[in-house]
Every structure is written in structure tokens, then in C-alpha cells.
Amino acid sequence: MKIGKDIWQLEVVLGGPTSSTDLAGFSFDVVFDPAELSFVAGSAEQGTFLNLDGDDPLLIADLASNDPGRLVVGIHRTNQLAGVQGMAAQNVIMKFCLKASLSSEFGPTLVRFENHEAVDSADNPIAGIQFSDQLTLAVQ
């Protein structure tokens, strides 16, 4: 969602129900062209999905030290022994903002996921959850 002239707030969501009943965390990199976009420091916030039962997930989101176009994200439940199950609606895992680095037109620019993994409460990977790159941004 575009929230300013050159700023987008992006939501990372688990779309729809899943057969997994024990989702406890996610790790992934969000990769973008740093000549066109930049991460808005301090904009990352947890969504409502991993705290459905009152858990207080730990969220870490920061740029890779050697790559200004790579946002490294980890979010994991901290207090509950078991994970949660995806609901039928969009399940918001987290939100963050990207800002256009150029004042002129650009795009469309692909924002993609790399090094992605969903884990259960024992930190075992959940193979049935896949990440999809379906986002492009443009300033016109």
C-alpha cells in the first residue's frame, strides 16, 4: 500500500488456510534494487498472526551489513509452547516500508524473497509453506 509520495508499506502475509497447526516463526530476506529503493529504518512491525493467542513474538529486521538491497528478517514466537494455525483470511506476519530512492519515474521494480523458511515450535522447517514473489513497485 502506498502511504506517501514515495513510500510503500508492504505486508508479508500467509494467504489462506494451511494444514500446518504449529507455525512458530519465519525467516527470510527481502531483496530489492538499492539504486531504486531503500528500507525505511524503524518501519518493521509485527503483524497479528503469530500473536493470535497473546504471544509476544520477537521480530528482527535489518539490512545486511554488506548489501543495502537485502532486508534480513526473523520473526518467532517466544512465550507459547505451540505454534498457531493459519486462518482462512490473510494472516499478516509483519509490515515494513520501502522508499523510492529516485525522484524520477522508475519501475516496475521486483521485490523478491530469498533464504525463506517457516518453522514449527521445535524449529523444524515446514516444507508445505512456500513464499511467492508477486510484488512490483513503480513511481510514475
For each residue, the residues with C-beta under 8 A, 3 or more apart:
1: 8 9 10 11
2: 7 8
3: 7 8 9 97
4: 7
5:
6: 99 100 103 139
7: 2 3 4 40 97 98 99 100
8: 1 2 3 97 98 99 137
9: 1 3 43 95 96 97
10: 1 30 95 96 97 98 111 135
11: 1 47 90 92 94 95
12: 26 28 30 47 73 92 93 94 95 96
13: 47 49 90 91 92 93
14: 18 23 49 86 90 91 93 129
15: 90 91
16: 86 88 89 90
17: 85 86 87 88
18: 14 23 85 86 128 129
19: 128
20: 23 83 85 86 118 120 126 128 129
21: 83 85
22: 82 83 84 85 120 121
23: 14 18 20 49 50 83 84 85 86 118 120 126 129
24: 50 76 77 82 83 84 119 120 121 123
25: 50 57 74 75 76 77 83 118 119 123
26: 12 73 74 75 76 93 116 117 118 119
27: 73 74 75 115 116 117 119
28: 12 73 113 114 115 116 117 131
29: 64 70 71 72 73 113 114 115 116
30: 10 12 70 71 73 96 111 112 113
31: 69 70 71 111 112 113 114
32: 36 37 69 71 98 109 110 111 112
33: 36 37 69 109
34: 37 38 67 68 69 101
35: 101 102
36: 32 33 100 101 102 106 107 109
37: 32 33 34 69 98 99 100 101 109 111 137
38: 34 68 98 99 101
39: 43 63 71 96 97 98 99
40: 7 43 96 97 98 99
41:
42:
43: 9 39 40 95 96 97
44: 59 61 73 94 95 96
45: 59 94 95 96
46: 50 51 57 59 75 93 94
47: 11 12 13 50 91 92 93 94 95
48: 51 52 91 92
49: 13 14 23 52 84 86 91 92 93
50: 23 24 25 46 47 55 57 75 76 77 84 93
51: 46 48 54 55 56 57 77
52: 48 49 55 84
53: 80 84
54: 51 79 80
55: 50 51 52 77 78 79 80 84
56: 51 78 79
57: 25 46 50 51 75 76 77 78
58: 74 75 76 78
59: 44 45 46 73 74 75 94
60: 72 73 74 75
61: 44 71 72 73 74 94 96
62: 71 72
63: 39 67 68 70 71 72
64: 29 67 68 70 71 72
65:
66:
67: 34 63 64 70
68: 34 38 63 64
69: 31 32 33 34 37
70: 29 30 31 63 64 67 114
71: 29 30 31 32 39 61 62 63 64 96
72: 29 60 61 62 63 64
73: 12 26 27 28 29 30 44 59 60 61 94 96
74: 25 26 27 58 59 60 61
75: 25 26 27 46 50 57 58 59 60 93 94
76: 24 25 26 50 57 58 119
77: 24 25 50 51 55 57 80 83 84 121
78: 55 56 57 58
79: 54 55 56
80: 53 54 55 77 83 121
81: 121
82: 22 24 121
83: 20 21 22 23 24 25 77 80 120 121
84: 22 23 24 49 50 52 53 55 77
85: 17 18 20 21 22 23
86: 14 16 17 18 20 23 49 91
87: 17 91
88: 16 17
89: 16
90: 11 13 14 15 16
91: 13 14 15 47 48 49 86 87
92: 11 12 13 47 48 49 95
93: 12 13 14 26 46 47 49 50 75
94: 11 12 44 45 46 47 59 61 73 75
95: 9 10 11 12 43 44 45 47 92
96: 9 10 12 30 39 40 43 44 45 61 71 73
97: 3 7 8 9 10 39 40 43
98: 7 8 10 32 37 38 39 40 111 137
99: 6 7 8 37 38 39 40
100: 6 7 36 37 103 106 137 139
101: 34 35 36 37 38
102: 35 36 106 139
103: 6 100
104: 139
105: 138 139 140
106: 36 100 102 109 138 139
107: 36 136 137 138 139 140
108: 136 137 138
109: 32 33 36 37 106 136 137 138
110: 32 133 135 136
111: 10 30 31 32 37 98 133 135 136 137
112: 30 31 32 133 135
113: 28 29 30 31 116 131 132 133
114: 28 29 31 70
115: 27 28 29
116: 26 27 28 29 113 131
117: 26 27 28 125
118: 20 23 25 26 125 126 129
119: 24 25 26 27 76 123 124 125 126
120: 20 22 23 24 83 123 124 126
121: 22 24 77 80 81 82 83
122:
123: 24 25 119 120
124: 119 120
125: 117 118 119
126: 20 23 118 119 120 129
127:
128: 18 19 20
129: 14 18 20 23 118 126
130:
131: 28 113 116
132: 113
133: 110 111 112 113
134:
135: 10 110 111 112
136: 107 108 109 110 111
137: 8 37 98 100 107 108 109 111
138: 105 106 107 108 109
139: 6 100 102 104 105 106 107
140: 105 107
